[in-house]
Amino acid sequence: MSGQSTPLRETLNHSVQGVNKRRNQDWCSVEGAGTAEDPLILVVADGHGSAVHARSEIGARYAVDLFAVQAREFASLVRTEGPEGTPSLSWLMNYARNELPRRLIAGWQEEVLRHWSRHPAESMSTGGTEPRDDQKLLLYGATLIGAVMTPHLFVAWQLGDGELTVVEEDGKVSLPLAPAEADLGDETESLCSRHAWRLVRMHWAPIVTQDRAPRMIALSTDGLSKSFASDEGFTQFMTGLDQRLSEDGLESVRAALPEWLGKAARYSGDDTTLVAARRPTDAATDDSSTEHNITELCGTEPGVTDHGTIGRTSTTAHG
């Protein structure tokens, strides 16, 4: 509703550095309330972190910043009133599927090549051979998941690993952007991949009424999912997170965040980041069974426990 003061979504985000990692390669951002004038934008990026991708934390940050720009532009198109009214859903879908990924990847490549030109490798000052552009891009490689939500439309994009989790109003949990086939080993599609824009997966979900919109959406890097022994454990955690937000409230979950996310990072050994948005609920209730369930999910057995992560509604977080 235009001008409404109550947000359609409460948001959370946080990031934790992986065990024995030199720096956190993840980056994330959350902004907006989900209204037409203030669209909800969520994004996480995960720098690859290996020696081949020595500047990937920079690539991840550029990815987050550039996605936010493209997402704001897309959201403005959703509510544009021109001579012929707002764009049709089919036009918007085509833009989301093709134009936004093209612009995002092109912008990312321009930014990282510009960064290289300002900060070339030390070997260049000693007569080293100038690398090709594709070799430069490889240094900044990262994955990305981003989402935009307005009162009438929810769209998400993914390139590479990590998870988009959607909890529907009836409690059903889905991962709509999960790849048809799991990546082998540490291999994953990336912003530095050849023709990367063609590899972007998209989730398109018009919202008819708010009571039929997703109750919670969460974007997480693979450091969270890798801390589970099975996909079912990850799904059970997301169900528990949704329930705890409903029953205990936002601030209680925020307070528990460091422990949950820290355990995930210890078990997976990887940087672990999650951003989430949920429809606000009534005052939290004191339900001891909820605390018991979360305690079970955050147990002590590596590879078996479930973990969570949530942070503040700041614009950008980098652990």
ZAMARGU-4260 file (C-alpha; in steps of 0.2 Angstrom, whole numbers, plus 5000, padded with zeros to 4 digits):
<rodrens>
0) 5000/5000/5000 | 5007/5017/4995 | 5014/5027/5010 | 5012/5013/5023 | 5023/5014/5038
5) 5023/4996/5043 | 5035/4986/5033 | 5029/4971/5024 | 5045/4962/5029 | 5057/4961/5043
10) 5075/4958/5038 | 5090/4950/5046 | 5108/4947/5040 | 5125/4942/5046 | 5141/4934/5041
15) 5155/4924/5050 | 5172/4920/5044 | 5176/4902/5041 | 5188/4892/5053 | 5207/4895/5048
20) 5202/4907/5034 | 5213/4922/5031 | 5198/4933/5028 | 5179/4932/5025 | 5176/4930/5006
25) 5157/4932/5008 | 5148/4949/5007 | 5129/4953/5009 | 5117/4967/5009 | 5099/4969/5014
30) 5088/4985/5011 | 5070/4990/5009 | 5054/4985/5017 | 5045/4976/5003 | 5033/4991/4999
35) 5031/4998/4982 | 5041/5014/4986 | 5054/5004/4996 | 5056/4987/4988 | 5065/4973/4997
40) 5082/4969/4990 | 5092/4954/4997 | 5109/4948/4990 | 5123/4937/4995 | 5140/4934/4986
45) 5153/4921/4990 | 5171/4924/4984 | 5179/4907/4979 | 5194/4911/4990 | 5207/4900/4982
50) 5224/4906/4976 | 5218/4906/4958 | 5204/4918/4964 | 5216/4929/4975 | 5205/4944/4974
55) 5188/4936/4976 | 5182/4945/4991 | 5183/4961/4981 | 5174/4952/4967 | 5160/4947/4980
60) 5158/4965/4986 | 5157/4972/4968 | 5144/4959/4964 | 5133/4964/4979 | 5134/4982/4976
65) 5130/4980/4957 | 5116/4968/4960 | 5108/4981/4972 | 5109/4994/4958 | 5101/4983/4945
70) 5088/4977/4958 | 5083/4995/4962 | 5081/4998/4943 | 5071/4983/4940 | 5059/4987/4955
75) 5057/5004/4948 | 5051/4997/4931 | 5038/4986/4941 | 5030/5002/4947 | 5033/5013/4932
80) 5017/5022/4926 | 5020/5028/4908 | 5008/5033/4894 | 5003/5014/4892 | 5003/5010/4911
85) 5015/4998/4919 | 5025/4986/4909 | 5017/4969/4906 | 5022/4954/4917 | 5028/4946/4901
90) 5039/4961/4897 | 5046/4961/4915 | 5049/4943/4915 | 5059/4944/4899 | 5069/4959/4906
95) 5072/4949/4922 | 5078/4933/4913 | 5089/4941/4900 | 5092/4960/4902 | 5096/4960/4921
100) 5109/4946/4920 | 5117/4954/4905 | 5119/4971/4914 | 5124/4963/4930 | 5138/4953/4922
105) 5144/4967/4911 | 5145/4979/4925 | 5154/4967/4936 | 5167/4963/4923 | 5170/4982/4920
110) 5172/4985/4939 | 5184/4971/4942 | 5195/4976/4926 | 5195/4994/4932 | 5201/4988/4949
115) 5215/4978/4941 | 5220/4993/4931 | 5221/5003/4947 | 5230/4989/4957 | 5239/4977/4945
120) 5249/4962/4952 | 5266/4966/4959 | 5274/4956/4945 | 5269/4969/4932 | 5281/4981/4940
125) 5295/4969/4937 | 5292/4966/4919 | 5279/4952/4921 | 5268/4948/4906 | 5251/4957/4906
130) 5237/4943/4909 | 5222/4942/4897 | 5206/4949/4903 | 5199/4932/4906 | 5213/4928/4918
135) 5211/4945/4927 | 5192/4941/4929 | 5197/4924/4936 | 5206/4932/4951 | 5189/4940/4956
140) 5178/4925/4954 | 5162/4924/4965 | 5145/4917/4966 | 5129/4927/4969 | 5111/4925/4974
145) 5099/4940/4974 | 5081/4944/4976 | 5068/4958/4974 | 5051/4958/4982 | 5037/4971/4980
150) 5019/4970/4985 | 5015/4961/4968 | 5031/4952/4963 | 5045/4941/4970 | 5060/4937/4958
155) 5076/4929/4963 | 5092/4925/4953 | 5107/4914/4956 | 5124/4910/4949 | 5134/4896/4957
160) 5131/4888/4973 | 5122/4893/4989 | 5104/4892/4993 | 5088/4902/4990 | 5075/4895/5003
165) 5057/4900/5002 | 5044/4896/5016 | 5026/4897/5010 | 5012/4903/5020 | 5007/4885/5024
170) 5025/4881/5030 | 5031/4872/5015 | 5049/4874/5012 | 5057/4874/4994 | 5074/4878/4986
175) 5067/4884/4969 | 5084/4889/4962 | 5093/4872/4966 | 5102/4866/4951 | 5096/4851/4942
180) 5113/4842/4945 | 5124/4845/4960 | 5141/4853/4957 | 5156/4841/4957 | 5168/4844/4971
185) 5173/4863/4973 | 5168/4867/4955 | 5154/4879/4953 | 5147/4892/4940 | 5154/4909/4943
190) 5153/4927/4939 | 5170/4924/4931 | 5163/4910/4920 | 5163/4912/4901 | 5146/4918/4896
195) 5141/4920/4914 | 5125/4929/4911 | 5118/4913/4902 | 5121/4903/4918 | 5110/4913/4929
200) 5095/4904/4936 | 5079/4914/4939 | 5064/4911/4950 | 5048/4921/4945 | 5033/4922/4957
205) 5020/4935/4955 | 5011/4939/4971 | 4992/4940/4970 | 4988/4944/4988 | 5000/4947/5003
210) 4992/4932/5012 | 4998/4921/4998 | 5015/4928/4997 | 5030/4918/5004 | 5031/4919/5023
215) 5050/4919/5023 | 5063/4920/5011 | 5082/4917/5015 | 5098/4918/5005 | 5113/4909/5011
220) 5131/4904/5005 | 5136/4886/5004 | 5145/4888/5021 | 5128/4885/5029 | 5122/4870/5019
225) 5138/4861/5020 | 5137/4861/5039 | 5123/4848/5037 | 5125/4830/5035 | 5110/4830/5023
230) 5098/4841/5013 | 5084/4836/5025 | 5094/4844/5039 | 5096/4860/5030 | 5077/4861/5027
235) 5073/4856/5045 | 5084/4871/5051 | 5075/4883/5039 | 5058/4877/5046 | 5064/4879/5064
240) 5071/4896/5060 | 5054/4902/5053 | 5045/4895/5068 | 5057/4903/5080 | 5055/4920/5072
245) 5036/4918/5073 | 5036/4912/5091 | 5051/4921/5099 | 5052/4936/5088 | 5065/4945/5079
250) 5076/4951/5093 | 5077/4934/5101 | 5084/4927/5085 | 5096/4941/5082 | 5103/4937/5100
255) 5106/4919/5096 | 5114/4922/5079 | 5132/4922/5084 | 5131/4905/5092 | 5121/4897/5077
260) 5132/4905/5063 | 5148/4901/5073 | 5144/4883/5074 | 5140/4882/5056 | 5156/4890/5051
265) 5166/4878/5062 | 5157/4862/5055 | 5158/4867/5037 | 5175/4876/5039 | 5169/4889/5027
270) 5163/4907/5028 | 5144/4907/5032 | 5132/4920/5027 | 5113/4921/5028 | 5101/4935/5024
275) 5082/4933/5028 | 5066/4942/5026 | 5049/4937/5035 | 5032/4944/5036 | 5031/4953/5053
280) 5021/4943/5067 | 5011/4947/5082 | 5020/4949/5099 | 5032/4934/5102 | 5026/4920/5114
285) 5036/4911/5127 | 5037/4893/5120 | 5050/4882/5128 | 5047/4869/5115 | 5054/4881/5102
290) 5070/4883/5112 | 5072/4865/5114 | 5070/4862/5095 | 5083/4875/5091 | 5095/4868/5104
295) 5093/4851/5096 | 5097/4858/5079 | 5112/4867/5086 | 5119/4851/5094 | 5137/4846/5095
300) 5140/4832/5082 | 5149/4839/5067 | 5140/4836/5051 | 5124/4831/5059 | 5118/4847/5068
305) 5108/4861/5060 | 5113/4879/5062 | 5106/4897/5058 | 5112/4914/5055 | 5103/4931/5056
310) 5109/4949/5058 | 5104/4967/5058 | 5094/4976/5045 | 5110/4986/5040 | 5113/4990/5022
315) 5129/4979/5020 | 5138/4966/5031 | 5155/4959/5028 | 5162/4948/5042
</rodrens>
